[in-house]
Amino acid sequence: MNQDFISLINKTLPESEVKLLLDSMLEPVGTSIRINRNKIQNIHVEHSKIPHCSDGFLLKERPLFTADPALHAGGYYVQESNSMWVGELVKHLNNKNAEGSVVLDLCGAPGGKSTHISSVLRQGDLLIANEVIQSRNAILYENLCKWGNANAVVTRADAKQFGQLNEVFDIVVCDAPCSGEGMFRKDETAIREWSMQNVQLCAERQQRIVHDIWKSLKPNGYLIYSTCTFNRSENEDNVNRFCKELNAKTVPVVLEGHENLYCLEENMYRCMPHRTLGEGFFFAVIQKNGDNVENDPSDVIENQSKKDFAQYKKNQASKSGNKQKNKKEILTLPFEANDWDAFSGAEGTYALKTGAWFENNPTLLNTIPSIVHPGVAIGKIFNGDWKVEPAFDLGCGDLNLYPTLELDIEQAFKYYRREFLNVISDNKGTVGLRWNNLHLGTANSVKNGLNNLWPVGWRIRSEMQPKSIVF
């Protein structure tokens, strides 16, 4: 272990905690998953319950997840257990707001926190899931599609761009890039790259990010600030700085499992490997001061009548050829659904759950910067037929829009390897594939089998025997 790191820990923690922490960092790393309750209700894996997350489980050993079709269908997500605190905090804080909240996950990739937030939002709430790095942005979108809630917009912007918005978000999640000390026992790269200089650089970058994003948070809104590191510079010192410079305050967290947390300062929480079923993690909830702040009526359309709202949608749907950057027009869906709308995006037409957030601010998607995916891609019209994207099938629920076909586990696995399936269906054209009551995606049924529509970039590339892990 790096001697500078050990010296830093000795300066940070009381003597009674130091040895316990350092010893725990030599122990084996656990593996945890979070179940998608919209898709899986009962599981058979041997596990320990994660105290702070009702959908989280710590496995006795790490299985070969890639071999399980349920993973690729969004039945569960492999997520570090202590990072599950963020989604639970969003759920707790958001319940204080009226329906129609807009939540920003600023550093969303690869998608653990974003999929969790997507699960805890209410009907009519919206998630903006952001990732500025292009390759990681694609992974974020993939995981949100598989998760299947269709209540998220994926963006690729930096904090400064969001900071140009005025009081848009009810909650901002900032899982800040950090020096990664909490990941030392599971990531050798984090150990090699650690230095006191890097700690300082990370702390300064975190300060810039929070200051840049602050204007976009509504008065009385919440910033959930988190890192996966142990030092004070990136944790307590930064939170104190934010509260002082931004005239904010921290709020206490009293949720199930909070008794396992450790505090050096009030309302600032550390997840320590020797105290919790997970890796090192830090978080604090910072509330923006709501005093003497007035909303700019030009920024938010509020209390719009149903008549005006309906006319707005009609006007937007009739527009065509608008080349304004980031312009998101409402399109016509190829099916009937009251709580969905269609928008144009990078891959054609997207479906997105709307509701209260949209009624409160129907122009919101025209102000959000650098939208890549406004929902999930639904498909294309080809030779007069609607060819449905697998991303849409993963989240459409039971709309009964096209025929379905049951597969066995070997066929399901071949589907995720993007192979041609020698499965004959009486129905031709789009079919939805099913296994164990899971939506797997779509295929195009032809005379001699199923042409595979699973995205090339999502395919399984290795040879292995399929195995059901959670069922």
ABEGO torsion letter per residue (X at the ends): XBAAAAAAAAAABBAAAAAAAAAAAABBBBBBBBBBAAABABBABBBBBBAABAABBBBABBBBAAABAAAAAGABBBBBAAAAAAAAAAAAAAAABBBGBBBBBABAOAGAAAAAAAAABBBGBBBBBBBABAAAAAAAAAAAAAAGAGABBBBBBBAAAAAABBGABABBBBBBBBAGAAAAAABAAAAAABBAAAAAAAAAAAAAAAAAAAAABBBGBBBBBBBBBABAAABAAAAAAAAAAAGBBBBBBBBBGAAABBBABBGBBBBBAAABBBBBBBBBBBBBBABGBBBBAAABBBGBBAAAAAAAAAAAAABBGBABBGBBBBBBBABBBAABBBBBBAAEBBBBBBEAAAAABAAAAAABBGBABBEBBAEBBBGGBBBBBAAAAAAAEBAGABBBBBBBAAAAAAAAAGBBBBBBBABBEBBBBBBGGBBAEBBBBBAAEBBBABBAAABBABBBBBBBAAX
